Amino acid sequence: MADPDLLAPLLAIPGVTDVLVNAPDSVWIDRGRGLERREFGIGGPEDVRELAVALAAAAGRRLDDAQPTVDGRLPDGTRLHAVLPPVAEGCAAISLRRVRERALTVEELVDLGTLTPELADLLALLVRTRVPLLVSGGTGAGKTTLLASLLSEADPGERLVLIEEAGELRPRHPHVVRLVERRANVEGAGAVGLDRLVREALRMRPDRIVLGECRGAELREVLAAANTGHRGAMTTVHANTAGDVPARLHAMAALAGLDTAQLALQAAAAFAVIVHVAREHGGRRVVELGLVEADAGGLRMVTAWRRDGGAVSYGPAWRAVAALAAREAA
């Protein structure tokens, strides 16, 4: 069997977040500046397959012709996804994502250019005053990194209950409880979904409930929690722009059995502010801040702040967002 630690030298490169194997001679890494090809031969296609199977075994998962895809977690916390042929054409495909051991501070995000100093101060204030936030962005944009950094600004006296598909959030906070989704076994039994975990979290005396990523029917439970006294809820969603978030929430609401009126009534209070992060100019940047409002058609996003390259502009909701933080602080 192949050595499951074969790719460890690539994961150990400073700043690496992802290691991707497409073929024996097609190995890539991501250090936050876009994909970089590395000279790292792995023999032939059969060797890549054996490596994928070895990694799956290290994660305690099954990967074979009968079960040709796997999503798991290695002992060091690295997230694994692998696909065998013929589902992956030609060669097994392996994706590894490192879990950051500690959250970056807001100040470090400023140094990296992810946040401007002005926006960093505002977001920290929004978190400390428990204004509910929704972080949006595309795949690999840095949503989890930003969310963990913002959670680190929460009052140390708060009890944070984090609910995730995979335990990736590592905020700098003294009181964190993590609940992780469990998928069904090969017999189809034993699943514990995100929606159930949100309900369990409500019984754990949380000060703040955080959903690592909202994808579907669990939206109903999150909205219920956020509207029953659990202020400061936070989550992430996949969206290409901040303006796309209302449509994403409407789609998830349909999966959860919520109609437009129910969504509008609850979501504007549950997630007052949208923070959109994107990859651009070789790095990850917060590019837009918006206020969530309810209207006759459901939800809409009103721009408060936008960054286009080095230029910053302020939208009609800027004063409202600033006032929201000031009001909660009073």
N, C-alpha and C positions, 0 to 999 in steps of 0.2 A: 504493500500500500504506500502511496505517496506520503511525503512528510507534510502535515497540515501547516507547519510553520515556514514553508518554503517562501511565502510572500512576506514574511515578517520584516525583512530588511527594507522593503518598500513602505510598509506601514510605519516604520520607525523614522522615516525621513521627516524632519521638522516641518510642520504645517500641513502634512498630507491628510486629507479627509477621505479620499476614495482611491481604491486600487481596482482596476478593471482589466480583466483578461478576456479577450475576444478570440484569440487563437494562440498557438505556441509562440509566434513571433509578433504578436500584437498585444502589448501590455502597456497600460496607461495609468497615470496618476493625476490627481487633482489637488493642487495646493491653494485653491481659491482664486487662481489667476487663469483658469481654463485648463483643459486637458493637455497633458504633456506625455509624449510617447517615450518609453524607457527601453533600453537594450536589456532585455531580461528573458532569455530563452528558456522554454519549459519543455524541450524535447519535441514530441509530436502531439497530435490530437488526443491519442490515447492517454498520454501523460497528463494533459489538461483535464480529461475526464476523471482520471484517478485522483487528481488533486481536488477536484470538486467533491468527489465522494468522500475523501478523507476529511475535508473541511466540514461536510455535512455530519459525518460521524462525530467529529470533535464538538459540534453543536448539539449532539444528541438527537439528530434528525436522520431520516431515511432519504436516500437519493439513489434511484435505480431506474430501470426501464419502466417499471410499473408506476413509479412515482418520480417523474422526470424533472420536477421543479422543487426547490426548497427555499424556505425563508427562515432563517434562524439566527442565533446569537452564539458567538464563540466564547470560550471561558473568560477571555479578557474584556468582553463586552462588545467586540467588533461585530457589526451586523453583516450577515452573509445572505446573499441571494445567488443561486446557481440554477442553470438550466442545461439539461443534457440533450444531445441529438436524439431523434430528429426534430424535437421541438425547437432547439437551437440549431439552425442549419449549419452543417459542416463540422462544428466543433462546440464543445461545451463552453458556456459563457459563465464567468464568475464575476460577481460584484461584491466588494468589501467596503464597508463604510465604518470608519473609526468613530467611536464615541469620545467626544472631548471630555477629558477627566475632570476638568474644572471649567466653570463658565468664565468667559471673558468679562471683565468689568466694563461698565459703561464708558469709563475713561479710555480703556483699551480700544473699544469700538470707535471712539473719536480719533485715536491715533491711527487706526487702520483706515479711516475715511468712511466707515460705515455710517456714522452719525456725525452731524455737525455739532459743535458745542451747544448752540442754542437748542437744537432738537433734543440733545441728550438731557439737558436740564429739564425740559418740558416733560419728556417721557418718564424720567425718574420721579418727577412730581406727580404725574398721573398714577404711577404705580403706588407710590407711598400714600396717596389719598384714596386708593382703591377704586379708581375709575376703571371700568371693565374695558379690556383691550382685545382686539383681534389682529393677529399678525398674518398678513397674506403675502404670497409670492409663488414663483414657480419652483419646480424641482431643483434642489441644490442651490437655491437663492440665499439660504442662511436663515430660514425662519426659526428653526430650533435653536440655533446659536443666539439669535436676537432674543427669543423668548426666555432662554435661560439667563441671559444677562439682565433682562428687565426684572425677572423674578428675584434676582439677587438684591434688588432695591427694596423689596418688601420689608416691612417692619419685622425685626428679629423675633418679636413676640408673637407673630402670627404662626398658625399651624397650616402648612401648605399640603394639600393632598393632590398629587400628580397622577393623572390617568393617561396611560400611553399604550400604543401598540407594541412598542419596544422601548425599554427604559433608557432613553437618550438624554433627557434633561438632567443637568447636573448644576443646579443653581448654588451659589454661595449663600447658604442659608442654614441656620442651626436646627430648624424643625421641619423636616420634609418626610412625608410618607409617600411611597411609590406603589401604585397599583398597575400591573401589566396584564394586558389582554392575553388569554390563552386560547389557542386555536384547537379545533377538534383533533383527536388522534386519528390513526388510520382507520379505526372502526367508526369514525364519525361522532364520537362521544367526548364529553369533557370540555366543551367550549365554554369560555367565559368572555363575553363580549364587552365592548366599551360602554354600551348603554347600561348593562348590569353594573359595571364598575362605578359608573356615576351614581347610581342608586345606592350602592354600598358606601361610597364616599360620604353621602349625606348622613350616614349613621356613625361617622367617625369624628364628629365634633370638628369639622374643618372651619378655619377662618377664611380660606380661599381655595376654591376648586379650580384646577387647571387641567384642561384636556390638551394633550400634546398635539393632536390633529383631529379636526372634526371632518368626517367623511360622509356621514349619512344619517341613519335613523337615530343615532345617539344625540343628535341636535335637540330632539324633544326633551331629553333628560337634562341636558346642559341648560337649556332655556328655563326649565322649571326650577333648577337649582339656583340659577342667577337671579330669578325673580322671587325667591322666597327667603331673602335675607342674607344670602351668601355673596356679599359685595366683592368686587374686584376679580370676577371670573376672567380667565384668559385662555385663548386657544389659538391655533393656526389653521388656515385653509389654503388649499392650492387655488391660485388665481393669477392670471397674467397681468392684471392691473387692479388697482384699488377699486376702480369703477365696475369691475366684473364681480366683485364680492357679493353685492345684493343678488345677482342672478344665481351665483353658486349657493347662497343660503336658501333661495327659493327652491332650487332643485333638491337640496337636502331636506327641506321642509316637506316636500312632496313624498320623499321616501319615508319620512317620519309620520306621515298622515296628518300633517298640519296644513290648514288652508292659508291663503294669503293674509287674511285678516288676523288670524292667530299669530302668524309669524311677525307681522308688522307690529302688533301689540307688544310682543315679548322681546324681539331681537334688538330693537333700538335701545331698550334699557339694558339688555344683557351684554351687548357689545357696543358701547357708545362710540368708540374710536377705532378706526382701521389704520394700521401701520403697514405700509407696503414696502417690501424689500426686493431688490432685483440684482442680478449680475450685470455689471456694466463697467466698461473701461478697465477690465482686468481685475475687478474686485466686486465685493458685495456692498450695496449701498441702500439705505433707506431713501426711497425716491418720492414717496407721497404719504401724506397724513390726511385722513378724512373723517368727517363726522357722519355717523349713521342716523338717518331720519326716516320716520314712517310717513307715508302719504297714501293717497287713495289707491294707488297701484301696488302698494306693498312697501318695499324698502328702497331707499336711494342713498347714494353716497355724495356728500357735499365736500369738495376739496377745501382743506385748511392750509396745506403747505405742500410745495412741490419743488423737487430739485431736478434740473435738466443739465447734466454735466456739472459745471461749476456754478451755474446760475440758480438762485433760490427765488421763488415767488410765493406770494401768500394769497390764498383763496378766500372766498366769502365766509368760510367757517372758522378762520383762524382765531378770531376773538372769542367765538363761542367755545372752542376747545380750551383756550387759555382760561376763560371764565369758569369752565367746568372744573378744572383743577383747583382754581382759587376758591370756588364755592365749596368743594368737598374738603378743602384744607381748613376752612373757617369753622 
